Amino acid sequence: MKLFDRDDYRYSFFDGMCANVYANLTGGAFLTGFALSLGMNDLMIGVLLAIPFIVTLFQIPGSYFICRKGRRKSLAYWTATISRLLWLPLLVIGLLPFESSGWHPFLVLACFLVLQAFSSVSYIAWISWTSDLVPDEIRGTFFGVRNMLCGAAGIASVLIFGNLLDILKADFGRTTLIFGVPFGCAVIFGLMSSHFLKRIPDVLEARFDCKSFWQELLGPFRDQIFRRYLVFALCWNFSVHMATPFFFLYFLRELKYSYGFIAMLTTIAALVDLFAVRFWGTISDRVKNKAVIQLTGWGVAFLPALWALVRPQDLLLPIVIQVLSGGFWAGVGLCTSNLQLRISPQQGRVWFLSVYSITAGLGGAVAPIAGGLILSVLNHYAPTQTNGGALSLHYIFIASSLLRILSMLVLQFVREPQEKNLRQLFQALFGFQRSKLAVLQHAPAAAVPKVSLFMRAFKRPMARQQV
């Protein structure tokens, strides 16, 4: 199989870095702040944050197109570009002077739904395409390095635009006008990402006889191992997104954090993630993915409950939580993606990836809407925090932690090829501490020169060659 050469690594890294800046500037505190400036209530914010998961249904026609045509690169490129350009009309709608009308937020939700639908189709085409370009034995290291570079770009964007938004807010007040800066710059970085994406070579999917639409769609559910992983993905995403979408609402409305302070907290987690993701990538190449998820997932499970302990005057505890968050989420985020690639067959993989995204998206879509409904009810009963009482959001956070613990129990039934247990994982961790080269010495000999190639990818471009 034709693998990436040095230029292709470079383009993939730059694509990821620009795409991550785009994602940071159109999500998180920026998106939540934009929603608050439009006067959206808790339920509407929950719907807004559920949309990226609802639109995973559009991956079904995308997968069918890939199965019939095999043109994953062109599909990924055009749908990503259209999605990013649609932020311009969304911003215009947000700036139109009819904030007091009841249907104004619904126009924003409709436009956001359309652009996220294109983005979802782009993702399934990209992940299927990239999984064929990167060999299995170095996939953990490749995505570890790529995610590390993406994290560095994300840190810079959040710091710069978070503090800039505070300055603009001081000058213009709580208005949607100030969000034109991060959203407008996001579109520029998004188009830069598309430029680099276009320069990565395409790899046509291996030809095989496509079955009927329903046979292809139901195929992943007939695979017992993959079916168990789908149950875990559904439970895990519901438990995670019961709380995650509301953290920035908690920061802005309840804890009264400035955008600059939120940017600092995000940067702390991203810095830890920056180093941890490459570490977990190297470890996962040796012990595979399930063991890493088992270890880091238990850490992630308790994070929401810790946020329920934070009060507006606290400074140290939020920093400690963000350090833990960066370290644990680096392992979970990297290895859950790699695990779905390892347990899905190459033939018809795009359908397995689509079904996974839709199933996980179902959990991610229902959770914030359910959370918004619960918040609407609890807001009438939860005492205020001025007397040290619990806020309605605290109940959501604690419920999320309990559900995450239950989800980790479901993971026990998932089986990964050549998986290692926790004991072997700890042996690898201790061995890594004694010598950082110990893990690579046990890796396939052919992978070693390819690993070093990642970090040479930013050097002077060279003629295209076979790796």
Backbone torsions as a table, in degrees:
resi	resn	phi	psi	omega
1	MET	NA	140.9	176.4
2	LYS	-73.6	119.1	180.0
3	LEU	-97.0	173.0	173.3
4	PHE	-57.5	143.1	163.6
5	ASP	-104.1	-174.7	-171.6
6	ARG	-62.2	-41.9	178.6
7	ASP	-60.5	-39.8	-178.6
8	ASP	-66.8	-38.2	174.4
9	TYR	-59.6	-45.5	-178.4
10	ARG	-59.2	-47.7	-179.3
11	TYR	-64.3	-39.0	178.8
12	SER	-65.2	-41.0	178.8
13	PHE	-65.3	-45.8	179.8
14	PHE	-65.6	-39.1	175.7
15	ASP	-58.0	-48.3	-179.5
16	GLY	-63.9	-40.1	-179.4
17	MET	-64.4	-46.8	179.1
18	CYS	-66.0	-40.6	179.1
19	ALA	-64.0	-34.6	-179.9
20	ASN	-71.4	-36.7	174.6
21	VAL	-62.6	-45.4	177.3
22	TYR	-56.9	-46.8	-178.6
23	ALA	-64.5	-39.3	180.0
24	ASN	-66.3	-37.9	-176.5
25	LEU	-80.6	-14.6	179.2
26	THR	-111.9	12.4	-179.3
27	GLY	-139.1	-166.0	174.5
28	GLY	58.6	-136.1	-177.2
29	ALA	-65.1	-31.1	-179.7
30	PHE	-66.1	-44.9	179.9
31	LEU	-68.7	-42.3	179.2
32	THR	-65.0	-42.7	177.1
33	GLY	-61.7	-39.9	176.9
34	PHE	-61.6	-43.5	178.9
35	ALA	-63.5	-41.7	178.7
36	LEU	-64.6	-37.3	179.8
37	SER	-67.5	-24.5	176.9
38	LEU	-84.9	-4.5	178.8
39	GLY	82.3	23.1	179.1
40	MET	-71.9	140.9	176.2
41	ASN	-86.3	-178.3	-176.0
42	ASP	-59.9	-41.3	-178.4
43	LEU	-66.0	-43.0	-179.5
44	MET	-67.0	-36.6	176.0
45	ILE	-65.3	-39.3	176.3
46	GLY	-60.9	-41.6	177.6
47	VAL	-64.8	-44.0	178.9
48	LEU	-56.2	-45.5	-177.0
49	LEU	-78.9	-12.1	176.2
50	ALA	-87.5	-19.5	-175.3
51	ILE	-56.5	-43.5	179.5
52	PRO	-57.9	-23.5	178.8
53	PHE	-90.7	-33.5	178.5
54	ILE	-62.3	-39.4	-173.8
55	VAL	-75.2	-1.9	175.4
56	THR	-61.7	-17.4	176.0
57	LEU	-60.7	-27.0	179.7
58	PHE	-71.5	-9.4	176.8
59	GLN	-72.2	-18.1	178.2
60	ILE	-64.8	-54.2	175.9
61	PRO	-64.2	-31.3	176.1
62	GLY	-62.6	-42.1	178.7
63	SER	-66.4	-38.0	179.4
64	TYR	-65.1	-38.9	177.0
65	PHE	-63.5	-43.7	179.7
66	ILE	-64.0	-42.4	-179.6
67	CYS	-60.1	-39.6	-176.8
68	ARG	-82.8	-37.7	-172.6
69	LYS	-106.2	-31.7	-179.5
70	GLY	73.2	13.1	-176.8
71	ARG	-95.4	75.3	-175.1
72	ARG	-76.2	-38.1	-178.6
73	LYS	-63.9	-49.7	-178.4
74	SER	-63.5	-38.6	178.5
75	LEU	-65.8	-43.9	178.9
76	ALA	-62.8	-42.0	-176.1
77	TYR	-67.3	-51.2	-173.3
78	TRP	-71.3	-40.6	179.6
79	THR	-68.4	-36.1	176.8
80	ALA	-65.8	-42.6	-178.8
81	THR	-65.3	-44.2	178.4
82	ILE	-62.3	-43.3	179.5
83	SER	-58.1	-43.3	-177.3
84	ARG	-70.8	-36.7	178.6
85	LEU	-68.6	-27.4	-178.8
86	LEU	-69.2	-11.2	174.1
87	TRP	-66.9	-23.8	179.7
88	LEU	-66.5	-51.9	176.1
89	PRO	-65.6	-31.1	177.3
90	LEU	-62.7	-41.4	179.7
91	LEU	-67.5	-39.1	177.9
92	VAL	-61.0	-43.8	178.0
93	ILE	-59.8	-41.3	179.7
94	GLY	-65.7	-27.4	-177.3
95	LEU	-90.9	-11.3	180.0
96	LEU	-62.4	141.8	-172.1
97	PRO	-82.7	58.6	172.0
98	PHE	-139.4	46.7	-179.3
99	GLU	-60.0	-27.1	-176.0
100	SER	-77.4	-14.8	-179.2
101	SER	-74.8	145.8	-175.4
102	GLY	-71.4	-21.9	-175.0
103	TRP	-94.7	-2.6	-179.9
104	HIS	-60.2	-50.7	177.7
105	PRO	-60.3	-29.5	-179.4
106	PHE	-70.1	-31.9	174.2
107	LEU	-63.8	-41.8	178.0
108	VAL	-63.2	-44.1	178.9
109	LEU	-61.6	-40.2	-179.1
110	ALA	-65.6	-45.0	179.2
111	CYS	-65.5	-39.3	178.9
112	PHE	-64.8	-36.5	177.6
113	LEU	-62.1	-43.9	-178.2
114	VAL	-65.5	-47.7	-177.4
115	LEU	-67.4	-33.8	177.9
116	GLN	-71.3	-29.2	176.3
117	ALA	-64.0	-44.7	176.6
118	PHE	-63.8	-40.1	179.9
119	SER	-63.7	-38.1	-179.2
120	SER	-65.9	-41.9	177.8
121	VAL	-65.0	-39.5	178.3
122	SER	-60.7	-40.4	-177.6
123	TYR	-64.0	-45.1	-176.0
124	ILE	-66.7	-34.6	176.4
125	ALA	-68.7	-40.0	-177.8
126	TRP	-68.1	-46.2	-175.9
127	ILE	-67.7	-35.9	176.9
128	SER	-66.9	-42.4	179.0
129	TRP	-64.2	-49.3	-176.8
130	THR	-67.6	-34.4	-179.1
131	SER	-64.0	-26.6	176.6
132	ASP	-83.0	-21.6	-179.7
133	LEU	-82.1	-33.3	-175.1
134	VAL	-102.3	121.8	-179.4
135	PRO	-66.3	152.6	-174.3
136	ASP	-60.7	-37.5	-172.9
137	GLU	-69.9	-16.6	177.7
138	ILE	-123.2	12.3	-176.1
139	ARG	-62.9	-40.4	179.6
140	GLY	-62.8	-44.0	179.8
141	THR	-68.0	-41.1	-179.8
142	PHE	-59.5	-52.7	-178.9
143	PHE	-69.8	-26.9	175.2
144	GLY	-63.4	-47.0	178.4
145	VAL	-66.5	-44.4	-179.0
146	ARG	-62.2	-45.4	179.7
147	ASN	-65.5	-32.8	177.7
148	MET	-63.6	-44.8	179.0
149	LEU	-67.6	-38.6	176.4
150	CYS	-62.5	-40.2	178.4
151	GLY	-62.8	-38.7	178.4
152	ALA	-62.8	-42.4	177.8
153	ALA	-65.2	-39.6	179.0
154	GLY	-64.2	-38.2	178.1
155	ILE	-58.9	-48.8	-178.4
156	ALA	-61.1	-43.7	-176.6
157	SER	-66.9	-42.8	-179.0
158	VAL	-65.7	-42.6	179.6
159	LEU	-62.9	-48.7	-176.3
160	ILE	-65.6	-52.6	-173.7
161	PHE	-79.7	-24.1	174.6
162	GLY	-65.1	-46.6	178.0
163	ASN	-70.6	-34.7	177.6
164	LEU	-64.0	-37.2	179.5
165	LEU	-66.7	-34.0	175.5
166	ASP	-63.8	-40.4	178.9
167	ILE	-64.9	-45.4	179.8
168	LEU	-65.7	-36.5	178.9
169	LYS	-64.5	-37.7	178.5
170	ALA	-66.0	-32.1	-177.8
171	ASP	-85.5	-37.3	-173.1
172	PHE	-111.8	-11.3	-178.5
173	GLY	80.3	-167.8	-178.9
174	ARG	-80.5	89.3	179.4
175	THR	-137.1	152.5	178.7
176	THR	-68.6	-16.2	-177.2
177	LEU	-58.6	-37.1	-175.1
178	ILE	-68.6	-20.5	-178.9
179	PHE	-80.6	-5.4	174.6
180	GLY	-64.5	-28.3	-178.8
181	VAL	-69.8	-57.8	179.8
182	PRO	-64.8	-38.4	-178.9
183	PHE	-68.8	-40.4	178.1
184	GLY	-64.2	-43.6	177.1
185	CYS	-66.4	-32.8	178.2
186	ALA	-61.2	-40.5	179.2
187	VAL	-62.1	-40.6	178.9
188	ILE	-61.8	-47.6	178.9
189	PHE	-66.4	-34.1	177.3
190	GLY	-63.3	-40.3	178.0
191	LEU	-70.6	-33.2	174.0
192	MET	-63.6	-40.1	176.7
193	SER	-60.1	-43.7	179.0
194	SER	-61.9	-36.4	178.8
195	HIS	-61.0	-47.2	-180.0
196	PHE	-70.5	-35.2	178.0
197	LEU	-60.0	-38.2	-177.5
198	LYS	-67.1	-23.9	-176.1
199	ARG	-86.4	-9.3	176.3
200	ILE	-80.0	133.1	-176.3
201	PRO	-67.2	149.8	178.0
202	ASP	-86.0	152.9	173.2
203	VAL	-129.5	113.7	-179.7
204	LEU	-65.0	137.5	179.3
205	GLU	-65.1	141.3	179.6
206	ALA	-54.9	134.5	-176.1
207	ARG	-75.7	135.2	173.6
208	PHE	-152.6	162.4	-176.9
209	ASP	-71.8	113.2	177.9
210	CYS	-72.7	130.4	176.7
211	LYS	-81.9	-174.0	177.5
212	SER	-66.5	163.1	-177.8
213	PHE	-54.8	-47.3	-175.9
214	TRP	-71.8	-33.1	176.6
215	GLN	-65.4	-41.3	178.5
216	GLU	-66.7	-42.8	-176.9
217	LEU	-66.3	-37.9	-177.9
218	LEU	-85.0	-11.1	-178.9
219	GLY	-54.2	-47.9	-179.9
220	PRO	-59.9	-29.6	-179.0
221	PHE	-75.2	-17.1	178.5
222	ARG	-85.0	-13.5	178.0
223	ASP	-85.2	114.0	-172.8
224	GLN	-61.8	-44.4	-178.8
225	ILE	-63.5	-45.4	-178.4
226	PHE	-68.5	-34.9	178.9
227	ARG	-62.7	-39.8	177.4
228	ARG	-65.6	-36.7	178.9
229	TYR	-67.6	-33.3	176.9
230	LEU	-63.8	-39.4	178.0
231	VAL	-62.7	-43.5	177.2
232	PHE	-62.2	-45.4	-178.5
233	ALA	-60.5	-40.9	178.7
234	LEU	-63.1	-48.7	-179.1
235	CYS	-65.8	-43.8	-176.6
236	TRP	-64.9	-47.0	-177.9
237	ASN	-67.5	-34.3	175.1
238	PHE	-63.9	-45.2	-177.9
239	SER	-66.0	-39.3	-178.8
240	VAL	-68.7	-47.5	-173.7
241	HIS	-85.9	3.8	166.4
242	MET	-66.0	-30.7	-175.5
243	ALA	-117.6	-40.7	-170.5
244	THR	-51.6	-46.0	-178.2
245	PRO	-63.0	-19.0	-174.8
246	PHE	-99.0	0.0	179.0
247	PHE	-62.8	-44.7	-179.0
248	PHE	-69.4	-31.7	172.1
249	LEU	-63.1	-40.5	177.6
250	TYR	-62.7	-43.8	-179.5
251	PHE	-65.0	-46.6	-172.2
252	LEU	-78.1	-43.2	-172.1
253	ARG	-92.8	-39.4	-174.1
254	GLU	-94.7	-47.1	-179.3
255	LEU	-86.5	-10.4	177.2
256	LYS	60.3	35.7	178.4
257	TYR	-73.6	146.4	173.0
258	SER	-79.9	162.9	177.1
259	TYR	-63.1	-32.7	178.4
260	GLY	-64.8	-42.4	-179.9
261	PHE	-69.9	-37.9	175.5
262	ILE	-62.1	-39.6	177.6
263	ALA	-62.2	-38.0	179.0
264	MET	-65.8	-43.9	178.3
265	LEU	-63.0	-42.9	178.2
266	THR	-62.8	-38.2	179.8
267	THR	-65.4	-39.9	179.1
268	ILE	-60.1	-48.3	179.0
269	ALA	-63.3	-39.8	-178.9
270	ALA	-68.2	-36.1	178.7
271	LEU	-65.1	-44.0	177.4
272	VAL	-63.9	-43.6	177.6
273	ASP	-59.9	-36.8	-177.7
274	LEU	-54.7	-43.7	-179.3
275	PHE	-88.1	-34.2	-175.8
276	ALA	-70.4	-34.2	-174.5
277	VAL	-67.3	-36.1	177.3
278	ARG	-71.2	-37.3	177.4
279	PHE	-61.6	-49.8	-179.6
280	TRP	-67.0	-31.3	176.9
281	GLY	-63.4	-42.7	178.4
282	THR	-66.6	-42.4	179.0
283	ILE	-64.3	-40.9	-177.6
284	SER	-67.2	-27.3	175.7
285	ASP	-64.8	-24.5	-179.4
286	ARG	-95.0	-45.0	-175.1
287	VAL	-105.4	4.6	-177.5
288	LYS	70.2	-166.9	-163.6
289	ASN	-99.3	-34.8	-173.2
290	LYS	-61.3	-42.3	-178.6
291	ALA	-62.7	-38.7	178.9
292	VAL	-65.7	-41.7	178.2
293	ILE	-63.8	-39.4	179.7
294	GLN	-61.2	-40.0	-178.7
295	LEU	-74.1	-53.3	-175.1
296	THR	-74.6	-28.5	-179.7
297	GLY	-62.7	-37.0	177.8
298	TRP	-65.7	-34.0	175.3
299	GLY	-66.5	-43.6	179.5
300	VAL	-62.0	-32.7	-175.5
301	ALA	-59.9	-32.8	-174.1
302	PHE	-94.0	-3.7	-176.5
303	LEU	-63.5	-46.2	-179.5
304	PRO	-59.8	-39.5	-180.0
305	ALA	-63.2	-32.7	177.6
306	LEU	-66.1	-36.0	179.2
307	TRP	-66.3	-25.5	177.9
308	ALA	-67.1	-16.8	179.7
309	LEU	-87.8	-11.2	-174.2
310	VAL	-78.5	137.1	174.8
311	ARG	-117.3	159.3	-174.7
312	PRO	-55.0	-30.8	-178.1
313	GLN	-83.9	-7.8	-178.1
314	ASP	-75.8	137.8	177.5
315	LEU	-121.2	-38.8	-175.5
316	LEU	-74.2	-44.7	-175.5
317	LEU	-60.2	-44.1	176.9
318	PRO	-58.8	-36.6	179.3
319	ILE	-67.2	-43.1	178.5
320	VAL	-61.6	-42.9	179.8
321	ILE	-62.3	-40.0	-179.1
322	GLN	-68.8	-33.4	175.6
323	VAL	-63.9	-47.7	177.9
324	LEU	-62.4	-40.6	-179.3
325	SER	-61.1	-46.0	-179.9
326	GLY	-61.6	-42.0	-178.6
327	GLY	-69.3	-44.3	-177.2
328	PHE	-74.4	-44.5	-176.8
329	TRP	-68.5	-25.3	176.4
330	ALA	-60.0	-42.6	179.4
331	GLY	-72.2	-42.7	-178.8
332	VAL	-65.8	-48.3	-177.2
333	GLY	-61.8	-43.2	-179.1
334	LEU	-68.5	-47.0	-169.7
335	CYS	-82.1	-25.8	173.9
336	THR	-66.2	-37.5	177.0
337	SER	-68.2	-44.0	-179.2
338	ASN	-68.2	-32.8	-179.2
339	LEU	-65.6	-40.4	179.7
340	GLN	-65.6	-29.8	177.0
341	LEU	-72.6	-36.1	-177.3
342	ARG	-72.5	-32.1	-176.4
343	ILE	-97.9	3.6	176.0
344	SER	-105.3	134.3	-179.1
345	PRO	-69.8	152.1	179.7
346	GLN	-65.9	-37.3	178.4
347	GLN	-71.9	116.7	-178.7
348	GLY	73.9	22.5	-176.5
349	ARG	-59.3	-34.1	-177.0
350	VAL	-58.4	-32.8	178.1
351	TRP	-70.3	-38.6	177.5
352	PHE	-63.5	-42.7	179.8
353	LEU	-67.0	-37.6	178.7
354	SER	-66.3	-45.3	-179.9
355	VAL	-63.4	-39.1	176.2
356	TYR	-60.8	-48.5	-178.2
357	SER	-61.7	-39.8	-179.1
358	ILE	-68.7	-42.9	179.8
359	THR	-65.4	-47.7	177.0
360	ALA	-63.6	-38.1	179.2
361	GLY	-65.4	-31.8	176.9
362	LEU	-61.3	-45.7	176.9
363	GLY	-64.0	-41.6	-179.9
364	GLY	-69.9	-25.7	-179.9
365	ALA	-81.0	-42.7	-177.0
366	VAL	-70.9	-36.7	-172.7
367	ALA	-60.7	-53.3	-178.9
368	PRO	-66.2	-31.5	176.3
369	ILE	-66.7	-44.6	176.4
370	ALA	-62.0	-41.5	177.7
371	GLY	-61.7	-41.0	178.2
372	GLY	-64.0	-39.5	177.4
373	LEU	-65.4	-43.2	179.2
374	ILE	-63.3	-40.8	179.0
375	LEU	-63.1	-39.0	-179.8
376	SER	-60.8	-34.8	178.7
377	VAL	-78.5	-46.4	-175.0
378	LEU	-68.4	-27.0	-178.6
379	ASN	-59.8	-20.6	178.9
380	HIS	-83.5	-14.1	-172.7
381	TYR	-120.9	-28.4	-174.5
382	ALA	-69.8	134.4	176.7
383	PRO	-69.9	159.8	-179.8
384	THR	-76.5	163.7	-176.7
385	GLN	-83.6	-7.3	-177.9
386	THR	-62.5	-28.0	178.5
387	ASN	-101.9	16.3	179.1
388	GLY	80.6	9.9	-178.9
389	GLY	-79.2	177.5	-178.8
390	ALA	-89.8	138.5	173.1
391	LEU	-85.3	162.8	177.9
392	SER	-61.3	-34.2	178.3
393	LEU	-64.0	-29.6	179.3
394	HIS	-62.6	-37.9	178.6
395	TYR	-65.1	-37.6	177.2
396	ILE	-63.7	-43.4	-178.6
397	PHE	-63.7	-44.5	-179.5
398	ILE	-66.1	-41.2	177.5
399	ALA	-61.5	-38.7	178.1
400	SER	-61.9	-43.0	179.2
401	SER	-62.0	-44.0	-180.0
402	LEU	-63.3	-41.0	179.6
403	LEU	-68.9	-33.5	177.1
404	ARG	-65.3	-38.9	177.9
405	ILE	-62.4	-43.3	177.5
406	LEU	-63.6	-37.0	179.0
407	SER	-64.9	-36.4	178.8
408	MET	-64.8	-29.7	175.8
409	LEU	-68.3	-33.6	177.8
410	VAL	-66.1	-33.3	-178.6
411	LEU	-60.8	-24.2	-178.4
412	GLN	-59.6	-26.0	-176.1
413	PHE	-88.0	-4.6	179.0
414	VAL	-86.4	138.1	178.8
415	ARG	-117.5	133.3	178.2
416	GLU	-114.4	137.7	176.7
417	PRO	-56.1	131.0	178.4
418	GLN	59.7	29.8	-178.6
419	GLU	-67.8	152.4	176.5
420	LYS	-113.5	157.0	180.0
421	ASN	-90.6	178.8	-177.1
422	LEU	-65.3	-33.3	178.8
423	ARG	-61.8	-43.8	177.9
424	GLN	-68.2	-31.4	176.1
425	LEU	-64.5	-45.2	179.4
426	PHE	-64.2	-35.2	175.6
427	GLN	-62.2	-41.2	177.7
428	ALA	-65.6	-38.4	179.3
429	LEU	-65.2	-45.1	179.2
430	PHE	-66.3	-37.5	177.1
431	GLY	-65.4	-35.3	178.9
432	PHE	-67.7	-35.9	178.6
433	GLN	-67.8	-38.0	-180.0
434	ARG	-69.8	-37.1	179.9
435	SER	-155.1	116.5	-177.6
436	LYS	-66.4	-15.1	178.2
437	LEU	-90.0	-7.1	-175.1
438	ALA	-63.9	-37.7	-178.9
439	VAL	-66.5	-43.7	-177.6
440	LEU	-67.1	-27.3	-179.4
441	GLN	-67.6	-23.4	179.3
442	HIS	-96.2	-3.9	178.6
443	ALA	-76.7	162.3	176.5
444	PRO	-56.3	135.8	-175.2
445	ALA	-57.6	-33.1	-177.4
446	ALA	-70.0	-20.7	-176.4
447	ALA	-79.2	-24.2	-173.0
448	VAL	-60.7	-51.8	178.7
449	PRO	-63.1	-29.5	179.3
450	LYS	-70.9	-35.7	177.7
451	VAL	-62.5	-46.4	179.4
452	SER	-65.5	-25.3	178.9
453	LEU	-64.1	-33.2	-179.3
454	PHE	-55.1	-48.5	-174.2
455	MET	-78.4	-10.7	174.6
456	ARG	-94.0	1.7	-170.6
457	ALA	-68.4	-21.2	-177.5
458	PHE	-91.7	1.4	178.1
459	LYS	-74.9	-178.3	-176.1
460	ARG	-51.1	131.5	179.6
461	PRO	-56.8	145.1	-179.9
462	MET	-124.3	167.2	178.5
463	ALA	-62.4	144.3	180.0
464	ARG	-59.8	131.6	-177.0
465	GLN	-143.5	166.2	177.9
466	GLN	-83.5	129.9	179.7
467	VAL	-89.0	NA	NA
